[in-house]
């Protein structure tokens, strides 16, 4: 079946620190992979995506590379800001167009 | 971008009562809306898919008589938790699918509802 495993939080970092949030997946076929972000009081928003192996999604300084050999899609940012404090969800979409989400990782960036 | 409004943000109710959660697409028409549930430390799990004007399709293990979904218009879907019990306490979130673009470009999420049943 399809599933997403995401590193547990919460994660607390100082401003300008390097961020990695691990995400691995199990899927049949060739899924598309996504990172969503939920800022306090708002809905989930698409942060970035990758649709095939070796694709790199990037947005707002965040990056994630679709690694088929390790079934991973880790989220990284070189220098986090206080405004990046949010909950981050890794997700995949299967051939049936259904989303499968991870548990979410809460990130707090302190000045 | 498109906005989906979900209300209430949080609700506390007594066991045995019913709770209604609304999900509205504010600036687009949503032919399909999805309802998810997240228990603590678990993944967001799809509960049901609703299409405007037709009966919702429920995922395996979700009781359709307990979780009533109404998608009466292209901008509104409601989820009613009937005879709520403490085990129904969870985070519920809706998403609305607009037209055009790929699956991710046209899917927008509400901010979620935290339900606590005493």
Boltz contact constraints between the chains, C-beta under 6 A:
constraints:
  - contact:
      token1: [A, 34]
      token2: [B, 104]
      max_distance: 6.0
  - contact:
      token1: [A, 41]
      token2: [B, 111]
      max_distance: 6.0
  - contact:
      token1: [A, 42]
      token2: [B, 111]
      max_distance: 6.0
  - contact:
      token1: [A, 43]
      token2: [B, 4]
      max_distance: 6.0
  - contact:
      token1: [A, 43]
      token2: [B, 109]
      max_distance: 6.0
  - contact:
      token1: [A, 43]
      token2: [B, 110]
      max_distance: 6.0
  - contact:
      token1: [A, 43]
      token2: [B, 111]
      max_distance: 6.0
  - contact:
      token1: [A, 44]
      token2: [B, 109]
      max_distance: 6.0
  - contact:
      token1: [A, 46]
      token2: [B, 104]
      max_distance: 6.0
  - contact:
      token1: [A, 49]
      token2: [B, 104]
      max_distance: 6.0
  - contact:
      token1: [A, 93]
      token2: [B, 103]
      max_distance: 6.0
  - contact:
      token1: [A, 97]
      token2: [B, 103]
      max_distance: 6.0
  - contact:
      token1: [A, 101]
      token2: [B, 43]
      max_distance: 6.0
  - contact:
      token1: [A, 101]
      token2: [B, 44]
      max_distance: 6.0
  - contact:
      token1: [A, 102]
      token2: [B, 43]
      max_distance: 6.0
  - contact:
      token1: [A, 103]
      token2: [B, 43]
      max_distance: 6.0
